Amino acid sequence: AGVVIVADGSDDAHARLGRVLRNDPGTGVMRHADAGYEIAKQCARDNGLDLPMLDK
């Protein structure tokens, strides 16, 4: 899997790039936290990821 995005200097590209660079790695953190990895759970907390499974 991977992500492709065009960064052409426009305001729209800036916004899209920001979302991709947060959400793509965030999905990996979410999957690992859900699997029970403590380091991923702490990473989610440290970076303000809203993961309901952390409350269980």
N, C-alpha and C positions, 0 to 999 in steps of 0.2 A: 504494500500500500504506500501511497505517497500523496503529496499535495503539489499542485502546480498553480501558481498565481502570477499575474503580470503586475510588476511594480513600475509603472510608467511616470511616477512623479505627481500624478493627479491626486486631488483630495479624496476621491472615491477609492482609488487604489490604496491610499494610505489607510483608510478605514478598513478595507477588506484585508489588507496585510496584517493589521493589528489583530483582527478577529482570528485569522488563520493561525498566527503565531502563538495565540493563547489557547484556542480551542483544540487544535490538533494535538499538541502535547498534553493538554488537559484531559483528553479522552483516554490517553494511555495511563495517566495517573489514576483516573477514575476506575479503569479496568483492574489495575493492580491493587488499588484500595479495596475494591469489591472482592478481590481474591484473598484479602486478608493481610497483605504486606504492610507492616507497620511503617516502613519508610515512606510508602506511598500515602498512607493515611496522614502522616505528619506533614508531608509535602502539600497535601490538599489543604490542611488547616493553615499552614504557613502562608499559602498563596490565596486564601479566601475562596477556594472552590466550594460551592454549595453541593455537598454530596450527602443525601439523606441517609445512606448506609453508614455514615460515621456516627450517627446518633443511636445506632442499635447496639 
